[in-house]
Amino acid sequence: MVQTPYHDGAGKVLRLLIRLLGTSPQNAAETYTWLATSPDLARVSGNLYSARKVVPFKGQAADDEVVRRIWAESARLVGVPEDIEELGVTDLEGERTR
């Protein structure tokens, strides 16, 4: 949870939880800024990050068949190749992403 003014209209309990457990907007933006600006990650895609670390996908996001169907439909909608090999995308270890 990020501490922002958007929660000002929330209930007292939620505001208290956000104040106690939430992070500042600056801290929340740190990983996103790193992802957007790191030259080491320029050709990396398909990973989920938290605090500059790759974290595992859970639930439907970890289901390869669901991922394949979403990718195929997304590729069709935006007009890119469905075959990720054609895009030349790799993960942090230089391995092809799924």
C-alpha positions as CSV (number, residue, x, y, z in Angstrom):
1,M,0.0,0.0,0.0
2,V,1.2,3.4,-0.9
3,Q,0.6,6.4,1.4
4,T,-1.1,9.0,-0.8
5,P,-3.9,11.6,-0.4
6,Y,-6.2,9.3,-2.4
7,H,-6.9,7.4,0.8
8,D,-8.0,10.4,2.8
9,G,-11.7,9.6,2.1
10,A,-11.2,6.0,3.3
11,G,-12.5,4.7,6.6
12,K,-10.5,5.3,9.8
13,V,-9.2,1.6,10.0
14,L,-8.0,1.6,6.4
15,R,-6.3,5.0,6.8
16,L,-4.6,3.7,10.0
17,L,-3.4,0.5,8.2
18,I,-2.0,2.5,5.3
19,R,-0.2,4.9,7.7
20,L,1.3,2.0,9.7
21,L,2.0,-0.5,6.9
22,G,2.2,1.5,3.8
23,T,5.2,2.9,2.0
24,S,5.9,6.4,0.8
25,P,5.3,7.2,-2.9
26,Q,9.1,7.7,-3.3
27,N,9.8,4.2,-2.0
28,A,7.1,2.7,-4.1
29,A,8.4,4.5,-7.2
30,E,12.0,3.3,-6.6
31,T,11.7,-0.1,-8.3
32,Y,9.7,1.3,-11.2
33,T,12.3,4.0,-11.8
34,W,15.1,1.3,-11.7
35,L,13.1,-0.9,-14.1
36,A,12.6,2.0,-16.5
37,T,16.2,3.4,-16.4
38,S,18.5,0.4,-15.9
39,P,20.5,-0.4,-19.0
40,D,20.9,-4.0,-17.7
41,L,17.1,-4.4,-18.1
42,A,16.7,-2.8,-21.5
43,R,15.8,-6.1,-23.2
44,V,14.3,-7.9,-20.2
45,S,10.6,-8.6,-20.1
46,G,8.2,-11.1,-18.6
47,N,9.3,-10.8,-14.9
48,L,7.5,-9.5,-11.8
49,Y,9.6,-7.4,-9.5
50,S,9.5,-6.2,-5.9
51,A,12.3,-4.2,-4.2
52,R,14.5,-4.8,-7.3
53,K,14.1,-8.5,-7.1
54,V,12.3,-11.0,-9.3
55,V,9.4,-12.5,-7.5
56,P,7.4,-15.6,-8.6
57,F,4.0,-15.3,-10.3
58,K,1.1,-16.7,-8.3
59,G,-2.4,-18.0,-9.2
60,Q,-3.5,-17.6,-12.8
61,A,-0.4,-15.6,-13.6
62,A,1.6,-18.8,-12.9
63,D,-0.6,-20.9,-15.2
64,D,1.3,-21.3,-18.5
65,E,-1.8,-22.0,-20.5
66,V,-3.5,-18.8,-19.2
67,V,-0.4,-16.8,-19.9
68,R,-0.2,-18.2,-23.4
69,R,-3.8,-17.3,-24.2
70,I,-3.4,-13.8,-22.8
71,W,-0.2,-13.3,-24.7
72,A,-1.8,-14.5,-28.0
73,E,-4.8,-12.2,-27.6
74,S,-2.7,-9.2,-26.6
75,A,-0.3,-9.8,-29.5
76,R,-3.2,-10.0,-31.9
77,L,-4.8,-6.8,-30.6
78,V,-1.6,-4.7,-30.8
79,G,-0.3,-6.3,-34.0
80,V,3.0,-7.9,-32.8
81,P,4.2,-11.4,-33.5
82,E,2.7,-14.0,-31.2
83,D,6.0,-15.9,-31.2
84,I,8.1,-14.3,-28.4
85,E,11.3,-15.7,-30.0
86,E,10.7,-13.2,-32.9
87,L,10.9,-10.4,-30.4
88,G,14.3,-11.4,-28.9
89,V,13.2,-10.8,-25.3
90,T,15.3,-12.3,-22.5
91,D,15.2,-12.5,-18.7
92,L,18.0,-11.4,-16.3
93,E,20.0,-14.5,-16.9
94,G,19.9,-14.1,-20.7
95,E,17.4,-16.9,-21.0
96,R,14.4,-16.6,-23.4
97,T,11.2,-15.7,-21.5
98,R,8.3,-18.0,-21.8
